[in-house]
Amino acid sequence: MAEDTTRSAFMDWICRRQLLWISLLALTLVHLVIAVMAATAIEPGSANYYVLLMDFGLIAVLLVVIGLVFWRCGYLGDTPMH
């Protein structure tokens, strides 16, 4: 029972920070645009290429996490949870 209360309080805390999540999404998309622009100037096999691949991996993880938050908190629907 206490675990449900803790989980509910945590989800409530996460969902009340909509501006934080929208800002994080905007920064992640800017990061993606910069990485795509940098990809044209990097030759495959170089150290910079592997750093760029890790960068794309980080961007993918951030987009998945942000997408899950938007989905679970109801930001995508017409009627938000709060």
SENU-914525 format. One record per atom (N, C-alpha, C): residue in three letters; atom name; z, y, x. Coordinates in pm, whole numbers, padded with zeros to 5 digits. Atoms other than C-alpha are relative to their C-alpha. Layout:
<sites>
+------+------+--------+--------+--------+
: resn : name :     zz :     yy :     xx :
+------+------+--------+--------+--------+
:  ALA :   CA :      Z :      Y :      X :
...
+------+------+--------+--------+--------+
</sites>
This chain:
<sites>
+------+------+--------+--------+--------+
: resn : name :     zz :     yy :     xx :
+------+------+--------+--------+--------+
:  MET :    N :  00000 : -00118 :  00082 :
:  MET :   CA :  00000 :  00000 :  00000 :
:  MET :    C :  00000 :  00126 :  00087 :
:  ALA :    N : -00006 : -00117 : -00089 :
:  ALA :   CA :  00084 :  00241 :  00282 :
:  ALA :    C : -00132 :  00018 :  00073 :
:  GLU :    N :  00129 : -00008 : -00069 :
:  GLU :   CA : -00245 :  00155 :  00450 :
:  GLU :    C : -00104 :  00070 : -00086 :
:  ASP :    N :  00093 : -00067 :  00091 :
:  ASP :   CA : -00441 :  00264 :  00141 :
:  ASP :    C :  00027 :  00149 : -00006 :
:  THR :    N : -00037 : -00141 :  00004 :
:  THR :   CA : -00251 :  00592 :  00133 :
:  THR :    C : -00046 :  00069 :  00128 :
:  THR :    N :  00042 : -00056 : -00128 :
:  THR :   CA : -00320 :  00652 :  00503 :
:  THR :    C : -00152 :  00014 :  00004 :
:  ARG :    N :  00147 : -00005 :  00001 :
:  ARG :   CA : -00688 :  00567 :  00461 :
:  ARG :    C : -00050 :  00110 : -00093 :
:  SER :    N :  00039 : -00103 :  00096 :
:  SER :   CA : -00716 :  00790 :  00156 :
:  SER :    C :  00024 :  00141 :  00055 :
:  ALA :    N : -00030 : -00131 : -00059 :
:  ALA :   CA : -00549 :  01080 :  00337 :
:  ALA :    C : -00098 :  00031 :  00112 :
:  PHE :    N :  00096 : -00021 : -00109 :
:  PHE :   CA : -00780 :  01031 :  00638 :
:  PHE :    C : -00137 :  00036 : -00056 :
:  MET :    N :  00129 : -00030 :  00060 :
:  MET :   CA : -01092 :  01024 :  00419 :
:  MET :    C :  00002 :  00139 : -00065 :
:  ASP :    N : -00012 : -00132 :  00060 :
:  ASP :   CA : -00968 :  01331 :  00233 :
:  ASP :    C : -00009 :  00108 :  00108 :
:  TRP :    N :  00004 : -00096 : -00112 :
:  TRP :   CA : -00916 :  01511 :  00565 :
:  TRP :    C : -00142 :  00013 :  00053 :
:  ILE :    N :  00138 : -00001 : -00049 :
:  ILE :   CA : -01266 :  01412 :  00682 :
:  ILE :    C : -00091 :  00074 : -00098 :
:  CYS :    N :  00091 : -00056 :  00100 :
:  CYS :   CA : -01434 :  01512 :  00357 :
:  CYS :    C :  00024 :  00149 : -00026 :
:  ARG :    N : -00026 : -00142 :  00022 :
:  ARG :   CA : -01266 :  01853 :  00338 :
:  ARG :    C : -00063 :  00088 :  00107 :
:  ARG :    N :  00060 : -00077 : -00109 :
:  ARG :   CA : -01440 :  01962 :  00660 :
:  ARG :    C : -00153 : -00004 : -00007 :
:  GLN :    N :  00145 :  00006 :  00020 :
:  GLN :   CA : -01793 :  01991 :  00520 :
:  GLN :    C : -00072 :  00094 :  00097 :
:  LEU :    N :  00065 : -00094 : -00092 :
:  LEU :   CA : -01877 :  02297 :  00733 :
:  LEU :    C : -00007 : -00057 :  00141 :
:  LEU :    N :  00000 :  00066 : -00131 :
:  LEU :   CA : -01781 :  02102 :  01047 :
:  LEU :    C : -00114 : -00100 :  00010 :
:  TRP :    N :  00104 :  00104 : -00003 :
:  TRP :   CA : -02017 :  01817 :  00957 :
:  TRP :    C : -00140 :  00060 : -00007 :
:  ILE :    N :  00131 : -00066 :  00007 :
:  ILE :   CA : -02303 :  02049 :  00865 :
:  ILE :    C : -00032 :  00066 :  00134 :
:  SER :    N :  00020 : -00061 : -00132 :
:  SER :   CA : -02256 :  02236 :  01194 :
:  SER :    C : -00034 : -00106 :  00104 :
:  LEU :    N :  00029 :  00109 : -00095 :
:  LEU :   CA : -02250 :  01908 :  01388 :
:  LEU :    C : -00140 : -00054 : -00021 :
:  LEU :    N :  00137 :  00044 :  00029 :
:  LEU :   CA : -02570 :  01800 :  01213 :
:  LEU :    C : -00101 :  00099 :  00057 :
:  ALA :    N :  00093 : -00102 : -00052 :
:  ALA :   CA : -02740 :  02130 :  01302 :
:  ALA :    C : -00008 : -00006 :  00152 :
:  LEU :    N :  00001 :  00008 : -00146 :
:  LEU :   CA : -02635 :  02104 :  01666 :
:  LEU :    C : -00069 : -00127 :  00050 :
:  THR :    N :  00066 :  00125 : -00038 :
:  THR :   CA : -02751 :  01742 :  01683 :
:  THR :    C : -00151 :  00011 : -00015 :
:  LEU :    N :  00145 : -00017 :  00019 :
:  LEU :   CA : -03092 :  01835 :  01542 :
:  LEU :    C : -00060 :  00093 :  00106 :
:  VAL :    N :  00047 : -00087 : -00109 :
:  VAL :   CA : -03125 :  02119 :  01795 :
:  VAL :    C : -00007 : -00080 :  00130 :
:  HIS :    N : -00002 :  00087 : -00119 :
:  HIS :   CA : -03030 :  01870 :  02068 :
:  HIS :    C : -00121 : -00094 : -00001 :
:  LEU :    N :  00116 :  00088 :  00012 :
:  LEU :   CA : -03301 :  01634 :  01938 :
:  LEU :    C : -00129 :  00074 :  00033 :
:  VAL :    N :  00121 : -00079 : -00028 :
:  VAL :   CA : -03566 :  01908 :  01948 :
:  VAL :    C : -00013 :  00029 :  00149 :
:  ILE :    N :  00002 : -00028 : -00144 :
:  ILE :   CA : -03472 :  02002 :  02305 :
:  ILE :    C : -00035 : -00126 :  00078 :
:  ALA :    N :  00029 :  00126 : -00069 :
:  ALA :   CA : -03480 :  01635 :  02412 :
:  ALA :    C : -00146 : -00039 : -00016 :
:  VAL :    N :  00143 :  00032 :  00021 :
:  VAL :   CA : -03824 :  01585 :  02257 :
:  VAL :    C : -00088 :  00091 :  00086 :
:  MET :    N :  00079 : -00091 : -00083 :
:  MET :   CA : -03955 :  01894 :  02435 :
:  MET :    C :  00012 : -00037 :  00148 :
:  ALA :    N : -00019 :  00039 : -00140 :
:  ALA :   CA : -03808 :  01771 :  02765 :
:  ALA :    C : -00072 : -00131 :  00032 :
:  ALA :    N :  00062 :  00131 : -00022 :
:  ALA :   CA : -03962 :  01426 :  02719 :
:  ALA :    C : -00142 :  00012 :  00053 :
:  THR :    N :  00138 : -00014 : -00045 :
:  THR :   CA : -04311 :  01559 :  02785 :
:  THR :    C : -00008 :  00031 :  00149 :
:  ALA :    N :  00003 : -00041 : -00140 :
:  ALA :   CA : -04214 :  01682 :  03133 :
:  ALA :    C :  00063 : -00102 :  00094 :
:  ILE :    N : -00071 :  00098 : -00083 :
:  ILE :   CA : -04032 :  01370 :  03257 :
:  ILE :    C : -00087 : -00123 :  00016 :
:  GLU :    N :  00082 :  00119 : -00023 :
:  GLU :   CA : -04215 :  01084 :  03420 :
:  GLU :    C :  00085 : -00126 : -00015 :
:  PRO :    N : -00073 :  00125 :  00022 :
:  PRO :   CA : -04113 :  00732 :  03318 :
:  PRO :    C :  00042 : -00065 :  00133 :
:  GLY :    N : -00051 :  00069 : -00118 :
:  GLY :   CA : -03901 :  00542 :  03569 :
:  GLY :    C :  00090 :  00086 :  00086 :
:  SER :    N : -00086 : -00088 : -00080 :
:  SER :   CA : -03725 :  00845 :  03716 :
:  SER :    C :  00142 : -00002 : -00056 :
:  ALA :    N : -00140 : -00007 :  00045 :
:  ALA :   CA : -03351 :  00904 :  03692 :
:  ALA :    C :  00011 :  00088 : -00124 :
:  ASN :    N : -00003 : -00088 :  00117 :
:  ASN :   CA : -03413 :  01187 :  03448 :
:  ASN :    C : -00046 : -00071 : -00126 :
:  TYR :    N :  00050 :  00078 :  00113 :
:  TYR :   CA : -03600 :  00946 :  03224 :
:  TYR :    C :  00112 : -00082 : -00062 :
:  TYR :    N : -00109 :  00082 :  00051 :
:  TYR :   CA : -03298 :  00718 :  03195 :
:  TYR :    C :  00112 :  00085 : -00060 :
:  VAL :    N : -00097 : -00092 :  00060 :
:  VAL :   CA : -03067 :  01012 :  03129 :
:  VAL :    C : -00051 :  00045 : -00136 :
:  LEU :    N :  00058 : -00038 :  00128 :
:  LEU :   CA : -03305 :  01120 :  02853 :
:  LEU :    C :  00011 : -00112 : -00102 :
:  LEU :    N : -00018 :  00113 :  00092 :
:  LEU :   CA : -03294 :  00770 :  02703 :
:  LEU :    C :  00144 : -00008 : -00050 :
:  MET :    N : -00140 : -00001 :  00042 :
:  MET :   CA : -02914 :  00786 :  02700 :
:  MET :    C :  00026 :  00115 : -00096 :
:  ASP :    N : -00012 : -00116 :  00088 :
:  ASP :   CA : -02943 :  01128 :  02539 :
:  ASP :    C : -00051 : -00034 : -00140 :
:  PHE :    N :  00052 :  00042 :  00130 :
:  PHE :   CA : -03161 :  00985 :  02262 :
:  PHE :    C :  00094 : -00100 : -00067 :
:  GLY :    N : -00098 :  00093 :  00056 :
:  GLY :   CA : -02906 :  00705 :  02218 :
:  GLY :    C :  00119 :  00072 : -00059 :
:  LEU :    N : -00111 : -00079 :  00050 :
:  LEU :   CA : -02625 :  00957 :  02179 :
:  LEU :    C : -00039 :  00073 : -00129 :
:  ILE :    N :  00049 : -00069 :  00120 :
:  ILE :   CA : -02833 :  01154 :  01928 :
:  ILE :    C : -00007 : -00098 : -00118 :
:  ALA :    N :  00010 :  00101 :  00107 :
:  ALA :   CA : -02898 :  00835 :  01728 :
:  ALA :    C :  00138 : -00036 : -00055 :
:  VAL :    N : -00136 :  00033 :  00044 :
:  VAL :   CA : -02527 :  00746 :  01718 :
:  VAL :    C :  00059 :  00115 : -00082 :
:  LEU :    N : -00052 : -00116 :  00074 :
:  LEU :   CA : -02435 :  01099 :  01608 :
:  LEU :    C : -00065 :  00010 : -00139 :
:  LEU :    N :  00067 : -00008 :  00130 :
:  LEU :   CA : -02697 :  01095 :  01332 :
:  LEU :    C :  00049 : -00109 : -00095 :
:  VAL :    N : -00053 :  00108 :  00083 :
:  VAL :   CA : -02567 :  00759 :  01205 :
:  VAL :    C :  00140 :  00035 : -00051 :
:  VAL :    N : -00136 : -00037 :  00039 :
:  VAL :   CA : -02205 :  00880 :  01203 :
:  VAL :    C : -00003 :  00113 : -00103 :
:  ILE :    N :  00009 : -00112 :  00093 :
:  ILE :   CA : -02296 :  01207 :  01032 :
:  ILE :    C : -00058 : -00046 : -00134 :
:  GLY :    N :  00057 :  00054 :  00124 :
:  GLY :   CA : -02511 :  01020 :  00779 :
:  GLY :    C :  00102 : -00079 : -00081 :
:  LEU :    N : -00105 :  00074 :  00070 :
:  LEU :   CA : -02222 :  00787 :  00697 :
:  LEU :    C :  00103 :  00093 : -00063 :
:  VAL :    N : -00095 : -00097 :  00055 :
:  VAL :   CA : -01987 :  01082 :  00650 :
:  VAL :    C : -00061 :  00068 : -00123 :
:  PHE :    N :  00065 : -00066 :  00115 :
:  PHE :   CA : -02237 :  01258 :  00422 :
:  PHE :    C : -00007 : -00095 : -00119 :
:  TRP :    N :  00013 :  00097 :  00107 :
:  TRP :   CA : -02286 :  00938 :  00223 :
:  TRP :    C :  00136 : -00030 : -00063 :
:  ARG :    N : -00132 :  00037 :  00052 :
:  ARG :   CA : -01916 :  00843 :  00191 :
:  ARG :    C :  00071 :  00117 : -00069 :
:  CYS :    N : -00068 : -00117 :  00058 :
:  CYS :   CA : -01802 :  01198 :  00110 :
:  CYS :    C : -00076 :  00058 : -00118 :
:  GLY :    N :  00075 : -00046 :  00116 :
:  GLY :   CA : -02072 :  01253 : -00150 :
:  GLY :    C : -00070 :  00134 :  00019 :
:  TYR :    N :  00070 : -00126 : -00027 :
:  TYR :   CA : -02240 :  01550 :  00020 :
:  TYR :    C : -00144 : -00005 : -00045 :
:  LEU :    N :  00142 :  00015 :  00031 :
:  LEU :   CA : -02582 :  01412 : -00069 :
:  LEU :    C : -00030 :  00006 : -00149 :
:  GLY :    N :  00020 :  00002 :  00145 :
:  GLY :   CA : -02531 :  01394 : -00446 :
:  GLY :    C :  00015 :  00138 : -00062 :
:  ASP :    N : -00013 : -00126 :  00074 :
:  ASP :   CA : -02524 :  01661 : -00713 :
:  ASP :    C :  00146 :  00040 : -00021 :
:  THR :    N : -00141 : -00029 :  00026 :
:  THR :   CA : -02150 :  01629 : -00771 :
:  THR :    C :  00083 : -00047 :  00118 :
:  PRO :    N : -00084 :  00041 : -00112 :
:  PRO :   CA : -01927 :  01632 : -00461 :
:  PRO :    C :  00131 : -00060 : -00047 :
:  MET :    N : -00126 :  00066 :  00034 :
:  MET :   CA : -01602 :  01436 : -00453 :
:  MET :    C :  00109 :  00099 : -00036 :
:  HIS :    N : -00109 : -00096 :  00021 :
:  HIS :   CA : -01389 :  01751 : -00453 :
:  HIS :    C : -00039 :  00103 : -00103 :
+------+------+--------+--------+--------+
</sites>
